[in-house]
Every structure is written in structure tokens, then in C-alpha cells.
Amino acid sequence: MVLAKPTFPAPDHDHGRCTADALDHAERVCERRAQKFTPIRRQVLQALLSSHRPLGAYEVIDELAKSMPRPAPITVYRALDFLMENGLVHRIESRNAYLACAHDHDAAAMVAFLICERCGSVGEIPAMPAAQSINTAARATGFAPKLSVVEITGTCMHCQK
């Protein structure tokens, strides 16, 4: 029996194991898709995995600069694009930031982001039925939807305690 990942990991969870599992997942995804998981792509993903909070591109650069020469922004943006195209990273539009994703879905899968206003953590839940309903309503007006992003702010269960 495989246990589902919690939407918001407990503050005292084994983050080292969490990070290792996400990197293993990324390696498997890239191998399955015959994509190269280059060192810079791995390092950018590791920077995003440093917490369960979204990071802006320049925060990723700052994180990387702790352990390597400061990378050029274009290098980080290219790595982020690759990671997003392969469903390994999501862009949190309202924060202009990126979040590592270890769920097994492709980049086209519709998810909703639950953003905790207290701790800044972001959880991810499936949102396909809601997205289909919104897209159907949009198409009924003659609009051709391209991208749907659902972000819900509130307080995670850990911060409510």
C-alpha cells in the first residue's frame, strides 16, 4: 500500500528524505522522457526543495550562490523552464515564484495551490473537475482558455494549531 503524500508536510518531517525522494522522482521522470537532468537543473531543483515555500528566480540564485559560483539569471530561468515543462516545478503566479513538485503528473495536469498566509508553505491538490467547469464556462462565452491557475490563500492545518 502506497501512502499519499500529505498536502502540507508536518514541520518536523524528515526533510532530507523528502528532498531525496523528490530528486529520485525527477531522475525517473527525466529518464522516462529521455530528458537530460543536467547538474544545473538538479541544483535549481535542490534549491527549490530547500523548503516547502515558493522561491523567486533571484531567491533560487541566492540559494545556489551559497554552494557554487553565482549563476547567471538566464541559466536559472532556462532550468526553471525545463523543470516546469516536465512537471517537476510549478509557477505560483500570485507570488511570481516557483515551487518544486514531486507528484506524479505532467505539466498539463490541473492543480490548485493552497497557500498558507502564516508560514508561506504551499500545498497542492488535484483540481481537474473545477478547472473543467471554469474552462467550459469560459468557452460558452466564446473565450478560448489557455491556462488556468487556481490559488487559494488561507491557513494550513499546522498553523491553525
VOBA-1610 file (N, C-alpha, C; in pm, whole numbers, padded with zeros to 5 digits, always signed):
BEGIN
Met+00084-00117+00000Met+00000+00000+00000Met+00089+00125+00000Val+00067+00216-00094Val+00142+00340-00103Val+00065+00450-00034Leu+00129+00517+00061Leu+00063+00626+00131Leu+00074+00753+00049Ala-00035+00828+00045Ala-00035+00955-00027Ala+00050+01056+00051Lys+00114+01144-00024Lys+00192+01250+00040Lys+00096+01349+00103Pro+00130+01396+00223Pro+00041+01496+00285Pro+00043+01626+00205Thr-00068+01697+00206Thr-00076+01824+00134Thr+00024+01923+00192Phe+00033+01928+00326Phe+00130+02013+00396Phe+00210+01922+00488Pro+00338+01900+00457Pro+00419+01815+00545Pro+00428+01874+00685Ala+00434+01788+00784Ala+00447+01834+00922Ala+00578+01910+00937Pro+00579+02013+01021Pro+00702+02091+01040Pro+00823+02006+01080Asp+00799+01895+01149Asp+00910+01810+01194Asp+00934+01689+01103His+00882+01692+00978His+00901+01578+00890His+01049+01563+00852Asp+01086+01448+00799Asp+01223+01420+00758Asp+01247+01490+00624His+01292+01615+00629His+01308+01693+00506His+01419+01638+00416Gly+01521+01578+00476Gly+01626+01514+00395Gly+01569+01402+00310Arg+01483+01320+00368Arg+01419+01210+00294Arg+01324+01267+00190Cys+01252+01372+00228Cys+01158+01439+00138Cys+01233+01488+00013Thr+01345+01555+00033Thr+01427+01609-00077Thr+01483+01496-00163Ala+01536+01392-00098Ala+01593+01278-00172Ala+01486+01210-00257Asp+01366+01193-00202Asp+01257+01131-00278Asp+01219+01216-00398Ala+01215+01348-00382Ala+01180+01438-00492Ala+01287+01435-00601Leu+01413+01428-00563Leu+01521+01420-00662Leu+01517+01286-00736Asp+01490+01177-00663Asp+01475+01046-00727Asp+01360+01049-00827His+01249+01111-00787His+01133+01124-00875His+01172+01200-01003Ala+01246+01310-00987Ala+01288+01391-01102Ala+01377+01310-01196Glu+01467+01232-01139Glu+01554+01148-01221Glu+01472+01047-01301Arg+01374+00985-01237Arg+01290+00886-01306Arg+01208+00952-01417Val+01152+01070-01390Val+01073+01141-01490Val+01161+01174-01611Cys+01279+01228-01586Cys+01368+01265-01697Cys+01412+01142-01775Glu+01442+01033-01705Glu+01483+00910-01772Glu+01370+00856-01859Arg+01249+00854-01803Arg+01131+00804-01875Arg+01104+00886-02001Arg+01131+01016-01994Arg+01105+01106-02107Arg+01227+01129-02194Ala+01336+01058-02166Ala+01462+01073-02239Ala+01510+01219-02237Gln+01496+01281-02120Gln+01542+01418-02099Gln+01668+01416-02014Lys+01753+01515-02031Lys+01876+01523-01953Lys+01851+01602-01825Phe+01880+01537-01714Phe+01870+01603-01583Phe+02011+01652-01550Thr+02046+01766-01611Thr+02182+01820-01602Thr+02213+01867-01460Pro+02340+01886-01430Pro+02375+01934-01295Pro+02306+02065-01258Ile+02296+02161-01348Ile+02232+02289-01313Ile+02082+02269-01290Arg+02019+02183-01367Arg+01876+02156-01346Arg+01856+02091-01209Arg+01944+01999-01174Arg+01938+01933-01043Arg+01960+02036-00931Gln+02057+02124-00949Gln+02088+02224-00846Gln+01973+02323-00827Val+01908+02362-00937Val+01793+02452-00926Val+01679+02382-00853Leu+01654+02256-00887Leu+01550+02181-00818Leu+01585+02166-00670Gln+01711+02136-00639Gln+01753+02125-00498Gln+01731+02256-00424Ala+01760+02368-00489Ala+01737+02499-00425Ala+01588+02516-00392Leu+01502+02476-00486Leu+01358+02487-00462Leu+01312+02390-00353Leu+01383+02280-00340Leu+01348+02181-00239Leu+01401+02217-00100Ser+01470+02330-00089Ser+01527+02368+00040Ser+01416+02395+00144Ser+01295+02422+00097Ser+01180+02438+00186Ser+01055+02405+00105His+00942+02412+00171His+00815+02388+00101His+00747+02521+00068Arg+00829+02622+00052Arg+00780+02755+00017Arg+00825+02787-00125Pro+00746+02862-00198Pro+00790+02901-00333Pro+00902+03003-00325Leu+00994+02996-00422Leu+01106+03090-00430Leu+01102+03161-00564Gly+01134+03290-00562Gly+01151+03364-00686Gly+01283+03323-00751Ala+01298+03354-00878Ala+01419+03315-00951Ala+01545+03370-00884Tyr+01539+03493-00836Tyr+01657+03551-00773Tyr+01683+03492-00636Glu+01579+03442-00569Glu+01599+03368-00444Glu+01666+03234-00474Val+01631+03172-00586Val+01698+03048-00627Val+01846+03078-00652Ile+01875+03187-00721Ile+02013+03226-00748Ile+02088+03246-00616Asp+02026+03315-00521Asp+02089+03337-00390Asp+02116+03205-00319Glu+02022+03113-00328Glu+02039+02981-00265Glu+02155+02906-00330Leu+02161+02909-00463Leu+02270+02841-00534Leu+02405+02905-00503Ala+02407+03035-00487Ala+02533+03107-00463Ala+02596+03069-00329Lys+02522+03003-00242Lys+02578+02956-00115Lys+02677+02841-00134Ser+02663+02768-00246Ser+02745+02648-00265Ser+02818+02642-00399Met+02805+02746-00481Met+02869+02745-00613Met+02883+02890-00660Pro+02960+02913-00766Pro+02966+03049-00820Pro+02824+03093-00862Arg+02794+03218-00837Arg+02661+03273-00866Arg+02625+03252-01014Pro+02518+03177-01042Pro+02480+03153-01183Pro+02413+03276-01245Ala+02421+03286-01375Ala+02354+03394-01447Ala+02203+03371-01443Pro+02124+03477-01434Pro+01978+03460-01431Pro+01925+03377-01548Ile+01976+03398-01667Ile+01926+03322-01783Ile+01945+03172-01765Thr+02054+03134-01700Thr+02081+02992-01673Thr+01973+02935-01582Val+01939+03009-01478Val+01837+02964-01383Val+01700+02962-01450Tyr+01667+03065-01527Tyr+01537+03068-01595Tyr+01524+02952-01694Arg+01629+02918-01764Arg+01624+02804-01857Arg+01601+02674-01781Ala+01670+02659-01669Ala+01650+02538-01588Ala+01506+02533-01534Leu+01454+02648-01489Leu+01316+02652-01440Leu+01217+02617-01551Asp+01241+02668-01671Asp+01153+02635-01784Asp+01152+02484-01810Phe+01271+02424-01810Phe+01280+02279-01831Phe+01204+02204-01722Leu+01226+02243-01597Leu+01162+02175-01485Leu+01010+02191-01491Met+00962+02309-01532Met+00817+02329-01546Met+00761+02244-01660Glu+00831+02241-01773Glu+00784+02164-01888Glu+00771+02015-01855Asn+00849+01969-01758Asn+00848+01828-01722Asn+00768+01801-01594Gly+00690+01900-01549Gly+00602+01880-01435Gly+00674+01866-01303Leu+00799+01913-01295Leu+00877+01900-01172Leu+00874+02027-01088Val+00827+02134-01147Val+00818+02263-01081Val+00690+02332-01128His+00625+02401-01035His+00508+02483-01069His+00543+02630-01048Arg+00477+02714-01123Arg+00491+02858-01102Arg+00371+02904-01022Ile+00397+02972-00912Ile+00291+03029-00830Ile+00275+03173-00878Glu+00173+03195-00958Glu+00154+03323-01028Glu+00145+03441-00932Ser+00067+03428-00827Ser+00046+03541-00736Ser+00172+03582-00662Arg+00268+03493-00653Arg+00393+03521-00582Arg+00510+03542-00679Asn+00486+03524-00809Asn+00593+03529-00909Asn+00709+03443-00861Ala+00675+03319-00824Ala+00772+03229-00764Ala+00748+03087-00813Tyr+00840+03000-00777Tyr+00839+02862-00826Tyr+00839+02766-00707Leu+00775+02651-00728Leu+00761+02551-00623Leu+00796+02415-00680Ala+00883+02343-00611Ala+00917+02206-00653Ala+00795+02117-00637Cys+00782+02020-00727Cys+00668+01928-00724Cys+00718+01786-00740Ala+00681+01700-00646Ala+00721+01559-00655Ala+00601+01469-00682His+00487+01529-00720His+00369+01449-00754His+00388+01392-00894Asp+00326+01280-00918Asp+00341+01213-01047Asp+00231+01258-01143His+00253+01372-01207His+00162+01420-01310His+00243+01502-01410Asp+00185+01526-01526Asp+00259+01605-01625Asp+00226+01752-01608Ala+00294+01835-01683Ala+00281+01980-01670Ala+00139+02028-01703Ala+00061+01949-01778Ala-00073+01991-01817Ala-00179+01958-01712Ala-00142+01881-01610Ala-00239+01844-01507Ala-00283+01968-01431Met-00411+01977-01404Met-00466+02093-01333Met-00461+02067-01184Val-00398+02159-01112Val-00391+02151-00968Val-00432+02286-00909Ala-00468+02284-00784Ala-00493+02407-00710Ala-00385+02418-00603Phe-00338+02538-00583Phe-00235+02562-00483Phe-00300+02623-00359Leu-00271+02565-00245Leu-00320+02613-00117Leu-00203+02686-00052Ile-00213+02817-00037Ile-00102+02899+00009Ile-00130+02947+00151Cys-00047+02903+00245Cys-00065+02942+00385Cys-00012+03084+00405Glu-00100+03170+00453Glu-00063+03311+00475Glu+00026+03329+00597Arg+00033+03230+00684Arg+00116+03242+00805Arg+00258+03194+00782Cys+00274+03070+00735Cys+00409+03014+00723Cys+00464+03020+00581Gly+00379+03049+00484Gly+00425+03059+00345Gly+00433+02927+00271Ser+00405+02816+00338Ser+00407+02686+00270Ser+00296+02679+00167Val+00319+02597+00066Val+00220+02579-00039Val+00190+02431-00054Gly+00063+02397-00049Gly+00017+02261-00073Gly-00044+02253-00211Glu-00057+02132-00261Glu-00108+02110-00396Glu-00216+02003-00391Ile-00331+02032-00452Ile-00439+01935-00459Ile-00488+01925-00604Pro-00541+01810-00643Pro-00596+01798-00779Pro-00717+01890-00796Ala-00730+01950-00914Ala-00840+02044-00937Ala-00901+02029-01075Met-00888+01913-01135Met-00937+01894-01271Met-01087+01922-01284Pro-01173+01870-01196Pro-01317+01899-01213Pro-01347+02049-01209Ala-01286+02121-01117Ala-01309+02266-01108Ala-01257+02335-01233Ala-01139+02296-01279Ala-01080+02358-01399Ala-01167+02332-01521Gln-01218+02210-01534Gln-01304+02178-01648Gln-01430+02263-01645Ser-01486+02281-01527Ser-01608+02362-01514Ser-01581+02508-01551Ile-01470+02562-01504Ile-01433+02701-01536Ile-01406+02716-01685Asn-01332+02622-01742Asn-01300+02629-01885Asn-01425+02615-01972Thr-01518+02530-01930Thr-01644+02516-02004Thr-01723+02646-01999Ala-01729+02709-01882Ala-01799+02837-01870Ala-01731+02945-01955Ala-01599+02945-01957Ala-01527+03043-02038Ala-01553+03021-02187Arg-01549+02894-02230Arg-01574+02864-02372Arg-01716+02901-02413Ala-01811+02889-02321Ala-01951+02923-02351Ala-01965+03071-02385Thr-01871+03154-02343Thr-01876+03297-02375Thr-01801+03329-02504Gly-01743+03225-02566Gly-01664+03247-02686Gly-01516+03267-02657Phe-01479+03258-02532Phe-01339+03275-02491Phe-01265+03143-02508Ala-01140+03148-02553Ala-01059+03027-02569Ala-00954+03022-02457Pro-00984+02952-02347Pro-00891+02947-02235Pro-00761+02874-02272Lys-00651+02926-02221Lys-00520+02867-02246Lys-00461+02809-02118Leu-00466+02885-02011Leu-00404+02845-01886Leu-00496+02879-01770Ser-00519+02783-01684Ser-00597+02805-01562Ser-00507+02779-01443Val-00502+02875-01354Val-00425+02859-01231Val-00518+02890-01115Val-00530+02797-01024Val-00614+02817-00906Val-00523+02827-00785Glu-00532+02941-00717Glu-00454+02964-00595Glu-00551+03005-00486Ile-00543+02936-00375Ile-00633+02962-00262Ile-00546+02996-00142Thr-00568+03114-00085Thr-00493+03152+00033Thr-00574+03120+00157Gly-00505+03096+00265Gly-00569+03063+00392Gly-00464+03024+00494Thr-00499+02933+00582Thr-00409+02890+00688Thr-00400+02738+00688Cys-00278+02685+00681Cys-00260+02540+00680Cys-00295+02481+00817Met-00315+02350+00820Met-00357+02284+00944Met-00252+02296+01054His-00124+02305+01016His-00018+02316+01117His-00021+02452+01185Cys-00047+02557+01108Cys-00052+02693+01164Cys-00182+02717+01242Gln-00286+02640+01214Gln-00413+02656+01286Gln-00404+02603+01429Lys-00306+02515+01453Lys-00293+02452+01586Lys-00238+02549+01687
//
